[in-house]
C-alpha cells in the first residue's frame, strides 16, 4: 500500500518536505495497523533524511511551530526508536517522485512492489545506523530564554525589593510592598482573604522594607549576625548589641531587657542615617506629631525604631519640611539702596521733584447737623523737604487735579511726582486704595499731566512698601500729629469739627509749623550757625515772619546780591550739614541674595494669619540700578502681584517647574 502527495505551491525546504513525507507514512501505518485484526509487535519506518530522524529522536518543543507540531504528531503515532535510515539508492519511495528510475527505463520497477532486497534478509544485514545530524545550530531550532535561579540556603529573600525613591510617603511604599507580598502568595496558590490590603499585610510589607533597608545599609553586619550572632568590633552597630529577630530584622539589644516596657520599645529596629526608608519614617512621624519639635518627634520614633544619629536626621527633615518653612519663614531684605538723584541734586527750586501722599479723612461741619469728609493732600520737595498742604473734598481724580493745580500755582511746576499705591494708609483703607487705583488707570490724569509745561513724569511705588515712600511717610506722621493735637488736645475738652474755612487755615498753620522744623543739627552753642529749615530755601530765613526794621533808601542791586549770597550760603550749609546725615544706612546694611525667577515665596500680609498667607512663584524681578532686586512680581492662584522683598518669604530657591513637587497651579491676572 502506498500514498503520495504533490508538493505545495508555497516554497518549502527539502527537510520540511521530507518531514511531511514521514508524517504521511506514520499516518498511513497507523491506519493500516488499526484496520488489521492481527496484532503487530513491531513496525519499522525508513527514510533517507538524517535531519528528519534527528528531529524525531529529539524533543519537539525545541523547534519552530511547523516542525514542532509535525514531530510531535509522529512521536505520538510511532516509536522514535523504530525509525531507521535507508540510503537514497535503496529507497523505493523515490519511484513515485522521479520520472526515470534506471537504465532500462521501466515504467513501474519491480522493487516498487517487492521493496528493497535487504528486507528479505535478517536484521543484522540491514543498512548500518548512520550518525544523526547535529541539530543544535539548525535553522529550525526555536530561540529560547533560559531562566536560572540560584538558591542561597543562608538567606532566601521573601520577594523582590521595592524602589523607595518612587514614593513620597511611607504609607504608599508600605502598601506597594504588601501588594507584592500578596502577589507572591497568589503565585503559590494562596488566595487573599480580602480584596483590600489588610493591616497584617501592611505590617508584613513594612517588615520587608526594613529588611531591604538593612541589607543595603548593613550588609557586613547582617552577614556576621547570621553566621556568628555578633558583629565586628569595628562596626558602628557594636554599641547597640544588635541581634536578629525571627523575621531576620536587626534590633537593638541594649540594656533594657528587664524593663517593664513593650518589646518594640526595649528592642527597637535599627535603621541607618540618610536612607530613603529612614526619611519616609521620619516624615511620617513628623506629620503625625503635628510638626512638633525635634525632641518630641524623636521620642515618638524611638518607640519602634532607633535611627543612628536620629536627632540630626529629624532636624534635617524639619529644615526641608514645607509646612515648617511656612511657619518660620521671615520676610526678606536687601541692602539699602542708593539715594535717588532727586534727593541729592543741588541748586534746584523747591518742589522741582515732588512726592505726594494722602491722609485723612477729617470730618468738617457744613451746617449744624451736616458733616462731610475732607482729605489732606501732602506735597513735599524731595530735595529741600519743604511741605505744601491742600484740602481735597473727595478721593476723586478731579479733586486731586484741583489740589495739584493749586499747589503748582503757588510752588511751581514739578518735574516729577512720586507716590505710593495707597495700601499703607491708616483709616479708610478701601477708599484710599480705590483712589490710587483710579489714578493709576486714569487716562484723563495722564493726558492733563502731559499738557502741563513739558509734562510731568509720574512714578508709582510697589504696593505694600511704605519704606519706599519714606520721604513723605515721615512728614504725614508729623502733619497728622500736629492736626490731632490741635483738634483734640490731650487733657483738654474735645473741640467741635472745623468748617472748611477753618480747616484751610489750620492746614496753613500746620504747614508753617512743619516747614519751620530744623533739618540739620541744632547746636546749643550760640556762636554756631543757625540750623537749616525748609523755609531757608524759600525765604532765606527760618520763619515766614518778616523782620521789622526801617530802610533809609532803596538799594535794589544790593538787595539782589544779598539774596543771591543768602541762597548760596543756604545751599552750602545744606551740602555740608544735611547731606552727610544721609550717608549712613540706618538698617538693611548687609547685601542679601537676590530674589530670582521661579523662587517659591509666601506673600506676607499683616491683615492675615501666617497660615493664610498666599503661596506664589516669582515670575519677574524688578532690579534697581545697582542690580539688586528689591521688588518682584509673584504669581499666585488669584493673579500676579507686585511686592517688595520685605513682604516676600523665600521657601524654595529656583524651584524647577518641570519638577517637582509639584507645580503651583495659578491663574493669569495681575494686580
Secondary structure, DSSP 4 states (H G I P E B T S, - for coil): -----PPPSS---HHHHHHHHHHHHHHHHHHHHHH-SS------EEES-HHHHHHHTS-GGGB-HHHHHHHHHHHHHS-GGGEEE--GGG-GGGGGT-S--STT--SS-THHHH--GGGGS-GGGSPPPPPPPP-TT-TTBPP---------TT---SS----GGG-SSHHHHHHHHHHHHHHHHHHTT---S-SSPPHHHHHHHHHHHHHHHHHHH-HHHHHHHHHHSS--TT-TTGGGT-EE-TTS-EE---S-TTSSS-HHHHTPEEE-TT-HHHHHHHHHHHHHTTS--HHHHHHHHTTTEEETTHHHHHHHHHHH-HHHHHHH------PPPPPPHHHH--S--TTSEEEEEEEEEEEEESSSS-EEEEEEEEEEETTT--EEEEEESSSSHHHHHHHHHHHHHHH---SEEEE--STT-SSSHHHHHHHHHHHHT-HHHHHHHHHSTT--EEEEPPTT-GGGGHHHHHHHHHHHHHHHHHHS-TTSPPPPPP-HHHHHHHHHHHHHHHHTSBSS---S-TTSPPPPBTHHHHTSSSSSSPPP---SS--HHHHHHHHHHHHHHHHHHIIIIIGGGGTS-SS--S--PPP-TT-EEEE--TTS-GGGPEEEEEEEEEE-TTS-EEEEEEEETTEEEEEEGGGEEEEESS--TTSSS-PPP----B-
